[in-house]
Amino acid sequence: MSAHHPAGPVDPVTPVDGNVLAGRLGALFAVEVTTLIVVCGACGASGALAEAVVELDDEAAIVRCRACTHTLFTVLGDDEAPVLRPASLASIAAPAPKP
């Protein structure tokens, strides 16, 4: 891993551990998760997680893009110890705050 920002070697950054993400990721997942905005990396469609198609069985929940049916991500395990496996998910974001 490079110690430089992707903008180029002129902009050095200080590497830190993952604990620095607690606030940002905490804010992302502090919202009602069904309102998270997901973007499909295959077709570019975006929408609330609640609008995605989910194929559910005892082992996994496969989350698919409603527009192109590509798998966005899979959730394995149970509610107490879930594991998220990304696939065609380009991004996931908290919804914009309402004015």
Phi and psi in degrees as GROMACS dihedral restraints (atoms count N, CA, C in turn):
[ dihedral_restraints ]
;  ai    aj    ak    al  type     phi  dphi    fc
    3     4     5     6     1   -78.2    20    10
    4     5     6     7     1   148.2    20    10
    6     7     8     9     1   -88.5    20    10
    7     8     9    10     1    11.6    20    10
    9    10    11    12     1  -114.6    20    10
   10    11    12    13     1   148.5    20    10
   12    13    14    15     1   -67.0    20    10
   13    14    15    16     1   149.2    20    10
   15    16    17    18     1   -56.7    20    10
   16    17    18    19     1   -20.6    20    10
   18    19    20    21     1   -64.9    20    10
   19    20    21    22     1   -20.1    20    10
   21    22    23    24     1   141.5    20    10
   22    23    24    25     1   171.3    20    10
   24    25    26    27     1   -70.5    20    10
   25    26    27    28     1    -6.8    20    10
   27    28    29    30     1   -76.3    20    10
   28    29    30    31     1   -24.1    20    10
   30    31    32    33     1  -106.4    20    10
   31    32    33    34     1    78.5    20    10
   33    34    35    36     1   -67.9    20    10
   34    35    36    37     1   147.5    20    10
   36    37    38    39     1  -124.7    20    10
   37    38    39    40     1   161.0    20    10
   39    40    41    42     1   -99.8    20    10
   40    41    42    43     1   117.2    20    10
   42    43    44    45     1   -70.6    20    10
   43    44    45    46     1   138.9    20    10
   45    46    47    48     1  -133.4    20    10
   46    47    48    49     1   171.6    20    10
   48    49    50    51     1   -84.5    20    10
   49    50    51    52     1   174.9    20    10
   51    52    53    54     1   -65.1    20    10
   52    53    54    55     1   -13.5    20    10
   54    55    56    57     1   -59.7    20    10
   55    56    57    58     1   -24.9    20    10
   57    58    59    60     1   -64.2    20    10
   58    59    60    61     1   -18.6    20    10
   60    61    62    63     1   -85.1    20    10
   61    62    63    64     1    -6.7    20    10
   63    64    65    66     1   -54.0    20    10
   64    65    66    67     1   -46.8    20    10
   66    67    68    69     1   -66.6    20    10
   67    68    69    70     1   -46.4    20    10
   69    70    71    72     1   -66.6    20    10
   70    71    72    73     1   -47.5    20    10
   72    73    74    75     1   -70.9    20    10
   73    74    75    76     1   -33.3    20    10
   75    76    77    78     1   -60.3    20    10
   76    77    78    79     1   -41.6    20    10
   78    79    80    81     1   -66.6    20    10
   79    80    81    82     1   -37.6    20    10
   81    82    83    84     1   -63.4    20    10
   82    83    84    85     1   -44.9    20    10
   84    85    86    87     1   -95.1    20    10
   85    86    87    88     1     4.6    20    10
   87    88    89    90     1   -80.2    20    10
   88    89    90    91     1   -14.1    20    10
   90    91    92    93     1   -83.7    20    10
   91    92    93    94     1   167.9    20    10
   93    94    95    96     1   -60.7    20    10
   94    95    96    97     1   116.0    20    10
   96    97    98    99     1   -61.7    20    10
   97    98    99   100     1   -26.4    20    10
   99   100   101   102     1   -68.5    20    10
  100   101   102   103     1   -14.7    20    10
  102   103   104   105     1   -93.1    20    10
  103   104   105   106     1    -6.0    20    10
  105   106   107   108     1   -57.7    20    10
  106   107   108   109     1   140.3    20    10
  108   109   110   111     1   -92.8    20    10
  109   110   111   112     1   121.0    20    10
  111   112   113   114     1  -109.7    20    10
  112   113   114   115     1   142.4    20    10
  114   115   116   117     1  -121.1    20    10
  115   116   117   118     1   128.7    20    10
  117   118   119   120     1   -78.4    20    10
  118   119   120   121     1   128.0    20    10
  120   121   122   123     1   -76.2    20    10
  121   122   123   124     1   -14.9    20    10
  123   124   125   126     1   -85.0    20    10
  124   125   126   127     1   -44.8    20    10
  126   127   128   129     1  -119.7    20    10
  127   128   129   130     1   -11.2    20    10
  129   130   131   132     1    86.3    20    10
  130   131   132   133     1    -1.6    20    10
  132   133   134   135     1   -64.8    20    10
  133   134   135   136     1   146.1    20    10
  135   136   137   138     1  -135.0    20    10
  136   137   138   139     1   155.0    20    10
  138   139   140   141     1   176.3    20    10
  139   140   141   142     1   174.3    20    10
  141   142   143   144     1   -65.5    20    10
  142   143   144   145     1   145.9    20    10
  144   145   146   147     1   -54.4    20    10
  145   146   147   148     1   -34.1    20    10
  147   148   149   150     1   -60.4    20    10
  148   149   150   151     1   -22.1    20    10
  150   151   152   153     1   -88.3    20    10
  151   152   153   154     1    -8.5    20    10
  153   154   155   156     1   -71.6    20    10
  154   155   156   157     1   160.3    20    10
  156   157   158   159     1   -93.9    20    10
  157   158   159   160     1   132.1    20    10
  159   160   161   162     1  -121.3    20    10
  160   161   162   163     1   127.2    20    10
  162   163   164   165     1  -100.5    20    10
  163   164   165   166     1   119.5    20    10
  165   166   167   168     1  -119.0    20    10
  166   167   168   169     1   133.6    20    10
  168   169   170   171     1  -140.8    20    10
  169   170   171   172     1  -170.7    20    10
  171   172   173   174     1   -68.3    20    10
  172   173   174   175     1   -22.4    20    10
  174   175   176   177     1   -97.0    20    10
  175   176   177   178     1   -32.8    20    10
  177   178   179   180     1  -157.0    20    10
  178   179   180   181     1   162.3    20    10
  180   181   182   183     1  -119.4    20    10
  181   182   183   184     1   114.6    20    10
  183   184   185   186     1   -96.8    20    10
  184   185   186   187     1   118.3    20    10
  186   187   188   189     1   -99.3    20    10
  187   188   189   190     1   119.9    20    10
  189   190   191   192     1  -114.8    20    10
  190   191   192   193     1   150.7    20    10
  192   193   194   195     1   -68.2    20    10
  193   194   195   196     1   129.7    20    10
  195   196   197   198     1   -66.8    20    10
  196   197   198   199     1   -29.2    20    10
  198   199   200   201     1   -78.9    20    10
  199   200   201   202     1   -45.8    20    10
  201   202   203   204     1  -120.6    20    10
  202   203   204   205     1    -4.4    20    10
  204   205   206   207     1    69.9    20    10
  205   206   207   208     1     5.4    20    10
  207   208   209   210     1   -62.4    20    10
  208   209   210   211     1   148.9    20    10
  210   211   212   213     1   -73.8    20    10
  211   212   213   214     1   121.4    20    10
  213   214   215   216     1   -79.1    20    10
  214   215   216   217     1   -50.4    20    10
  216   217   218   219     1  -163.5    20    10
  217   218   219   220     1   166.2    20    10
  219   220   221   222     1  -124.5    20    10
  220   221   222   223     1   138.4    20    10
  222   223   224   225     1  -108.8    20    10
  223   224   225   226     1   117.7    20    10
  225   226   227   228     1  -102.6    20    10
  226   227   228   229     1   160.1    20    10
  228   229   230   231     1    84.8    20    10
  229   230   231   232     1  -162.7    20    10
  231   232   233   234     1  -111.3    20    10
  232   233   234   235     1  -176.8    20    10
  234   235   236   237     1   -63.8    20    10
  235   236   237   238     1   -25.6    20    10
  237   238   239   240     1   -82.6    20    10
  238   239   240   241     1   -28.5    20    10
  240   241   242   243     1  -142.2    20    10
  241   242   243   244     1    62.7    20    10
  243   244   245   246     1   -75.0    20    10
  244   245   246   247     1   152.1    20    10
  246   247   248   249     1  -125.6    20    10
  247   248   249   250     1   126.4    20    10
  249   250   251   252     1   -98.8    20    10
  250   251   252   253     1   124.9    20    10
  252   253   254   255     1  -113.6    20    10
  253   254   255   256     1   104.6    20    10
  255   256   257   258     1   -66.1    20    10
  256   257   258   259     1   150.7    20    10
  258   259   260   261     1  -133.1    20    10
  259   260   261   262     1   -98.2    20    10
  261   262   263   264     1   -92.0    20    10
  262   263   264   265     1    17.5    20    10
  264   265   266   267     1   -73.4    20    10
  265   266   267   268     1   115.9    20    10
  267   268   269   270     1   -82.0    20    10
  268   269   270   271     1   -39.9    20    10
  270   271   272   273     1  -161.0    20    10
  271   272   273   274     1   161.4    20    10
  273   274   275   276     1  -139.2    20    10
  274   275   276   277     1   130.8    20    10
  276   277   278   279     1  -141.3    20    10
  277   278   279   280     1   152.3    20    10
  279   280   281   282     1   -69.3    20    10
  280   281   282   283     1   146.7    20    10
  282   283   284   285     1   -65.6    20    10
  283   284   285   286     1   153.7    20    10
  285   286   287   288     1   -64.1    20    10
  286   287   288   289     1   139.5    20    10
  288   289   290   291     1   -63.6    20    10
  289   290   291   292     1   144.2    20    10
  291   292   293   294     1   -81.5    20    10
  292   293   294   295     1   138.0    20    10
